[in-house]
Structure formats: C-alpha cells, structure tokens
Amino acid sequence: APTLHKALRAGEEAITHGVEHVEAVEKLMHRMAAGVDIDYLALVDPATFLPPADFHRDLLLAGAVRLGKTRLIDNVLVPKAAISHSHV
C-alpha cells in the first residue's frame, strides 16, 4: 500500500510543479510503483474518468495494485487551485 500511495503522491507533486502531460505523469507513477503488480495507474478527469482535456480543472490520480491475492485501490484528488502552470 505505501508503494501505491507514494506513486500517486509523486504524480501529484509533478502536476503541482508544472508538469502538464498525462503520459509523463503516468510514466512517473509507474516508475515509482516498480516492483508491484500494477492493475492501473492513471491521471483522469474526476467527472468522466477519461484523460483530462487540459490541466485547468480538478484532476484525479487513480491506481490499483495487487499484493498477492489482495487488490489495493487508492486515489489522490489534485484540486484545480493546486495546479501550477509554469511549464508546458
């Protein structure tokens, strides 16, 4: 469980520091969760659960991993107000 949460928090930190590319955030989360059985790690629009059209809205980092027979699910909401737009 700590690995999943760390991966999601790393994605959150990237977004709040100006990363505005879905693929870059998702790759970072996958690197942070290396070594666990990942079902999914995704950056989505919390209203649609689809990739966000832009980074000018609330965003949701969602993930699920398996530890043995147990499936762990976690998510982190990144509020619009916390998102930095200093980088493209």
VMD Tcl script that builds the backbone (N, CA, C; Angstrom):
set m [mol new atoms 264]
animate dup $m
set s [atomselect $m all]
$s set {name element resname resid chain x y z} {
  {N N ALA 1 A 0.813 -1.213 0.000}
  {CA C ALA 1 A 0.000 0.000 0.000}
  {C C ALA 1 A 0.848 1.266 0.000}
  {N N PRO 2 A 1.958 1.301 0.746}
  {CA C PRO 2 A 2.769 2.523 0.703}
  {C C PRO 2 A 3.312 2.820 -0.691}
  {N N THR 3 A 3.643 1.779 -1.451}
  {CA C THR 3 A 4.176 1.995 -2.795}
  {C C THR 3 A 3.140 2.658 -3.690}
  {N N LEU 4 A 1.903 2.210 -3.634}
  {CA C LEU 4 A 0.841 2.800 -4.442}
  {C C LEU 4 A 0.637 4.258 -4.061}
  {N N HIS 5 A 0.550 4.532 -2.774}
  {CA C HIS 5 A 0.311 5.912 -2.340}
  {C C HIS 5 A 1.485 6.819 -2.722}
  {N N LYS 6 A 2.711 6.317 -2.575}
  {CA C LYS 6 A 3.891 7.105 -2.972}
  {C C LYS 6 A 3.855 7.421 -4.461}
  {N N ALA 7 A 3.445 6.461 -5.268}
  {CA C ALA 7 A 3.366 6.682 -6.715}
  {C C ALA 7 A 2.350 7.768 -7.040}
  {N N LEU 8 A 1.188 7.716 -6.392}
  {CA C LEU 8 A 0.157 8.728 -6.633}
  {C C LEU 8 A 0.613 10.099 -6.147}
  {N N ARG 9 A 1.268 10.140 -4.997}
  {CA C ARG 9 A 1.770 11.423 -4.474}
  {C C ARG 9 A 2.873 11.992 -5.374}
  {N N ALA 10 A 3.678 11.130 -5.980}
  {CA C ALA 10 A 4.697 11.607 -6.920}
  {C C ALA 10 A 4.027 12.239 -8.135}
  {N N GLY 11 A 2.948 11.638 -8.611}
  {CA C GLY 11 A 2.186 12.227 -9.709}
  {C C GLY 11 A 1.608 13.572 -9.322}
  {N N GLU 12 A 1.074 13.649 -8.106}
  {CA C GLU 12 A 0.523 14.917 -7.611}
  {C C GLU 12 A 1.604 16.000 -7.559}
  {N N GLU 13 A 2.767 15.638 -7.041}
  {CA C GLU 13 A 3.862 16.603 -6.946}
  {C C GLU 13 A 4.278 17.089 -8.330}
  {N N ALA 14 A 4.348 16.195 -9.291}
  {CA C ALA 14 A 4.715 16.592 -10.653}
  {C C ALA 14 A 3.713 17.606 -11.200}
  {N N ILE 15 A 2.425 17.341 -11.001}
  {CA C ILE 15 A 1.385 18.246 -11.501}
  {C C ILE 15 A 1.459 19.594 -10.804}
  {N N THR 16 A 1.634 19.588 -9.488}
  {CA C THR 16 A 1.669 20.856 -8.753}
  {C C THR 16 A 2.945 21.643 -9.038}
  {N N HIS 17 A 3.932 20.987 -9.653}
  {CA C HIS 17 A 5.164 21.678 -10.042}
  {C C HIS 17 A 5.225 21.965 -11.536}
  {N N GLY 18 A 4.095 21.837 -12.228}
  {CA C GLY 18 A 4.031 22.317 -13.600}
  {C C GLY 18 A 4.018 21.298 -14.714}
  {N N VAL 19 A 4.124 20.004 -14.417}
  {CA C VAL 19 A 4.065 19.003 -15.483}
  {C C VAL 19 A 2.626 18.934 -15.991}
  {N N GLU 20 A 2.438 19.134 -17.291}
  {CA C GLU 20 A 1.095 19.142 -17.874}
  {C C GLU 20 A 0.962 18.146 -19.021}
  {N N HIS 21 A 1.572 16.993 -18.873}
  {CA C HIS 21 A 1.492 15.936 -19.879}
  {C C HIS 21 A 1.033 14.657 -19.193}
  {N N VAL 22 A -0.108 14.149 -19.594}
  {CA C VAL 22 A -0.675 12.951 -18.980}
  {C C VAL 22 A 0.331 11.810 -19.007}
  {N N GLU 23 A 0.954 11.584 -20.161}
  {CA C GLU 23 A 1.880 10.460 -20.306}
  {C C GLU 23 A 3.065 10.589 -19.362}
  {N N ALA 24 A 3.587 11.793 -19.187}
  {CA C ALA 24 A 4.735 12.000 -18.305}
  {C C ALA 24 A 4.370 11.684 -16.858}
  {N N VAL 25 A 3.207 12.124 -16.434}
  {CA C VAL 25 A 2.763 11.859 -15.064}
  {C C VAL 25 A 2.550 10.359 -14.865}
  {N N GLU 26 A 1.905 9.712 -15.812}
  {CA C GLU 26 A 1.643 8.278 -15.685}
  {C C GLU 26 A 2.936 7.464 -15.709}
  {N N LYS 27 A 3.902 7.844 -16.531}
  {CA C LYS 27 A 5.191 7.141 -16.559}
  {C C LYS 27 A 5.908 7.290 -15.228}
  {N N LEU 28 A 5.862 8.490 -14.652}
  {CA C LEU 28 A 6.480 8.721 -13.349}
  {C C LEU 28 A 5.840 7.813 -12.296}
  {N N MET 29 A 4.525 7.746 -12.284}
  {CA C MET 29 A 3.845 6.898 -11.298}
  {C C MET 29 A 4.223 5.431 -11.484}
  {N N HIS 30 A 4.332 4.979 -12.731}
  {CA C HIS 30 A 4.734 3.592 -12.983}
  {C C HIS 30 A 6.156 3.333 -12.482}
  {N N ARG 31 A 7.057 4.281 -12.696}
  {CA C ARG 31 A 8.428 4.117 -12.186}
  {C C ARG 31 A 8.429 4.026 -10.664}
  {N N MET 32 A 7.618 4.857 -10.019}
  {CA C MET 32 A 7.572 4.871 -8.555}
  {C C MET 32 A 6.963 3.583 -7.991}
  {N N ALA 33 A 6.146 2.908 -8.773}
  {CA C ALA 33 A 5.491 1.679 -8.311}
  {C C ALA 33 A 6.179 0.423 -8.844}
  {N N ALA 34 A 7.374 0.584 -9.387}
  {CA C ALA 34 A 8.100 -0.571 -9.918}
  {C C ALA 34 A 8.241 -1.628 -8.823}
  {N N GLY 35 A 8.053 -2.863 -9.210}
  {CA C GLY 35 A 8.203 -3.953 -8.260}
  {C C GLY 35 A 6.893 -4.481 -7.705}
  {N N VAL 36 A 5.792 -3.776 -7.963}
  {CA C VAL 36 A 4.483 -4.296 -7.556}
  {C C VAL 36 A 3.680 -4.624 -8.809}
  {N N ASP 37 A 2.680 -5.456 -8.655}
  {CA C ASP 37 A 1.827 -5.863 -9.773}
  {C C ASP 37 A 0.772 -4.778 -9.989}
  {N N ILE 38 A 0.967 -3.941 -10.999}
  {CA C ILE 38 A 0.097 -2.789 -11.258}
  {C C ILE 38 A -1.092 -3.209 -12.115}
  {N N ASP 39 A -2.302 -2.940 -11.624}
  {CA C ASP 39 A -3.505 -3.086 -12.458}
  {C C ASP 39 A -3.642 -1.843 -13.320}
  {N N TYR 40 A -3.583 -0.674 -12.679}
  {CA C TYR 40 A -3.603 0.587 -13.421}
  {C C TYR 40 A -3.092 1.716 -12.547}
  {N N LEU 41 A -2.509 2.697 -13.202}
  {CA C LEU 41 A -2.141 3.986 -12.617}
  {C C LEU 41 A -2.524 5.001 -13.674}
  {N N ALA 42 A -3.443 5.892 -13.344}
  {CA C ALA 42 A -3.980 6.778 -14.370}
  {C C ALA 42 A -4.224 8.177 -13.839}
  {N N LEU 43 A -4.084 9.133 -14.741}
  {CA C LEU 43 A -4.444 10.525 -14.493}
  {C C LEU 43 A -5.713 10.782 -15.287}
  {N N VAL 44 A -6.801 11.130 -14.585}
  {CA C VAL 44 A -8.095 11.282 -15.251}
  {C C VAL 44 A -8.833 12.524 -14.768}
  {N N ASP 45 A -9.842 12.886 -15.530}
  {CA C ASP 45 A -10.799 13.910 -15.126}
  {C C ASP 45 A -11.756 13.221 -14.151}
  {N N PRO 46 A -11.894 13.720 -12.917}
  {CA C PRO 46 A -12.741 13.021 -11.951}
  {C C PRO 46 A -14.223 12.975 -12.327}
  {N N ALA 47 A -14.658 13.827 -13.222}
  {CA C ALA 47 A -16.068 13.829 -13.636}
  {C C ALA 47 A -16.367 12.745 -14.671}
  {N N THR 48 A -15.352 12.398 -15.482}
  {CA C THR 48 A -15.586 11.465 -16.589}
  {C C THR 48 A -14.761 10.180 -16.504}
  {N N PHE 49 A -13.704 10.203 -15.710}
  {CA C PHE 49 A -12.729 9.115 -15.628}
  {C C PHE 49 A -12.029 8.866 -16.963}
  {N N LEU 50 A -12.016 9.875 -17.820}
  {CA C LEU 50 A -11.273 9.855 -19.079}
  {C C LEU 50 A -10.051 10.747 -18.919}
  {N N PRO 51 A -9.048 10.604 -19.794}
  {CA C PRO 51 A -7.907 11.514 -19.721}
  {C C PRO 51 A -8.391 12.964 -19.773}
  {N N PRO 52 A -7.772 13.834 -18.985}
  {CA C PRO 52 A -8.233 15.227 -18.953}
  {C C PRO 52 A -7.975 15.948 -20.269}
  {N N ALA 53 A -8.908 16.808 -20.639}
  {CA C ALA 53 A -8.755 17.618 -21.854}
  {C C ALA 53 A -7.663 18.661 -21.660}
  {N N ASP 54 A -7.483 19.105 -20.421}
  {CA C ASP 54 A -6.449 20.082 -20.086}
  {C C ASP 54 A -6.186 20.000 -18.591}
  {N N PHE 55 A -5.280 20.834 -18.121}
  {CA C PHE 55 A -4.911 20.821 -16.708}
  {C C PHE 55 A -5.495 22.033 -15.983}
  {N N HIS 56 A -6.593 22.564 -16.478}
  {CA C HIS 56 A -7.257 23.724 -15.873}
  {C C HIS 56 A -8.531 23.291 -15.162}
  {N N ARG 57 A -8.468 22.177 -14.461}
  {CA C ARG 57 A -9.620 21.598 -13.764}
  {C C ARG 57 A -9.086 20.707 -12.648}
  {N N ASP 58 A -9.962 20.253 -11.760}
  {CA C ASP 58 A -9.556 19.247 -10.789}
  {C C ASP 58 A -9.111 18.006 -11.559}
  {N N LEU 59 A -8.118 17.312 -11.022}
  {CA C LEU 59 A -7.611 16.094 -11.650}
  {C C LEU 59 A -7.599 14.974 -10.620}
  {N N LEU 60 A -7.704 13.750 -11.082}
  {CA C LEU 60 A -7.684 12.602 -10.191}
  {C C LEU 60 A -6.581 11.645 -10.622}
  {N N LEU 61 A -5.743 11.287 -9.670}
  {CA C LEU 61 A -4.737 10.254 -9.874}
  {C C LEU 61 A -5.305 8.997 -9.233}
  {N N ALA 62 A -5.464 7.951 -10.009}
  {CA C ALA 62 A -6.103 6.734 -9.517}
  {C C ALA 62 A -5.210 5.537 -9.789}
  {N N GLY 63 A -5.229 4.598 -8.863}
  {CA C GLY 63 A -4.403 3.421 -9.062}
  {C C GLY 63 A -4.934 2.197 -8.352}
  {N N ALA 64 A -4.536 1.059 -8.868}
  {CA C ALA 64 A -4.839 -0.229 -8.246}
  {C C ALA 64 A -3.640 -1.142 -8.468}
  {N N VAL 65 A -3.241 -1.816 -7.412}
  {CA C VAL 65 A -2.139 -2.778 -7.486}
  {C C VAL 65 A -2.568 -4.054 -6.772}
  {N N ARG 66 A -1.851 -5.120 -7.061}
  {CA C ARG 66 A -2.122 -6.396 -6.394}
  {C C ARG 66 A -0.908 -6.790 -5.562}
  {N N LEU 67 A -1.210 -7.191 -4.346}
  {CA C LEU 67 A -0.202 -7.768 -3.464}
  {C C LEU 67 A -0.704 -9.163 -3.117}
  {N N GLY 68 A -0.153 -10.150 -3.780}
  {CA C GLY 68 A -0.677 -11.499 -3.622}
  {C C GLY 68 A -2.086 -11.561 -4.187}
  {N N LYS 69 A -3.028 -12.000 -3.357}
  {CA C LYS 69 A -4.422 -12.087 -3.795}
  {C C LYS 69 A -5.206 -10.824 -3.456}
  {N N THR 70 A -4.557 -9.883 -2.799}
  {CA C THR 70 A -5.235 -8.662 -2.368}
  {C C THR 70 A -5.067 -7.560 -3.402}
  {N N ARG 71 A -6.169 -6.916 -3.746}
  {CA C ARG 71 A -6.139 -5.781 -4.679}
  {C C ARG 71 A -6.308 -4.504 -3.867}
  {N N LEU 72 A -5.341 -3.613 -3.976}
  {CA C LEU 72 A -5.367 -2.343 -3.257}
  {C C LEU 72 A -5.703 -1.224 -4.224}
  {N N ILE 73 A -6.602 -0.337 -3.807}
  {CA C ILE 73 A -7.037 0.788 -4.629}
  {C C ILE 73 A -6.825 2.066 -3.837}
  {N N ASP 74 A -6.345 3.105 -4.511}
  {CA C ASP 74 A -6.145 4.403 -3.863}
  {C C ASP 74 A -6.308 5.476 -4.927}
  {N N ASN 75 A -6.562 6.692 -4.489}
  {CA C ASN 75 A -6.608 7.814 -5.418}
  {C C ASN 75 A -6.260 9.092 -4.687}
  {N N VAL 76 A -5.831 10.077 -5.462}
  {CA C VAL 76 A -5.471 11.392 -4.936}
  {C C VAL 76 A -6.121 12.433 -5.833}
  {N N LEU 77 A -6.918 13.298 -5.235}
  {CA C LEU 77 A -7.530 14.398 -5.971}
  {C C LEU 77 A -6.579 15.584 -5.955}
  {N N VAL 78 A -6.302 16.135 -7.124}
  {CA C VAL 78 A -5.469 17.333 -7.235}
  {C C VAL 78 A -6.406 18.481 -7.595}
  {N N PRO 79 A -6.697 19.362 -6.625}
  {CA C PRO 79 A -7.624 20.458 -6.913}
  {C C PRO 79 A -7.048 21.449 -7.913}
  {N N LYS 80 A -7.918 22.003 -8.705}
  {CA C LYS 80 A -7.532 22.984 -9.725}
  {C C LYS 80 A -6.627 24.070 -9.142}
  {N N ALA 81 A -6.932 24.537 -7.950}
  {CA C ALA 81 A -6.173 25.625 -7.325}
  {C C ALA 81 A -4.726 25.238 -7.019}
  {N N ALA 82 A -4.432 23.941 -6.909}
  {CA C ALA 82 A -3.082 23.490 -6.572}
  {C C ALA 82 A -2.195 23.280 -7.789}
  {N N ILE 83 A -2.771 23.373 -8.978}
  {CA C ILE 83 A -2.037 23.050 -10.201}
  {C C ILE 83 A -1.255 24.256 -10.687}
  {N N SER 84 A 0.048 24.043 -10.855}
  {CA C SER 84 A 0.929 25.091 -11.371}
  {C C SER 84 A 0.928 25.036 -12.891}
  {N N HIS 85 A 0.951 26.196 -13.504}
  {CA C HIS 85 A 1.002 26.258 -14.973}
  {C C HIS 85 A 2.286 26.938 -15.436}
  {N N SER 86 A 3.377 26.691 -14.692}
  {CA C SER 86 A 4.639 27.342 -15.028}
  {C C SER 86 A 5.373 26.650 -16.165}
  {N N HIS 87 A 5.030 25.387 -16.443}
  {CA C HIS 87 A 5.665 24.625 -17.532}
  {C C HIS 87 A 4.578 24.179 -18.492}
  {N N VAL 88 A 4.981 23.815 -19.690}
  {CA C VAL 88 A 4.023 23.282 -20.674}
  {C C VAL 88 A 4.310 21.823 -20.895}
}
mol reanalyze $m
mol bondsrecalc $m
mol representation Tube
mol addrep $m
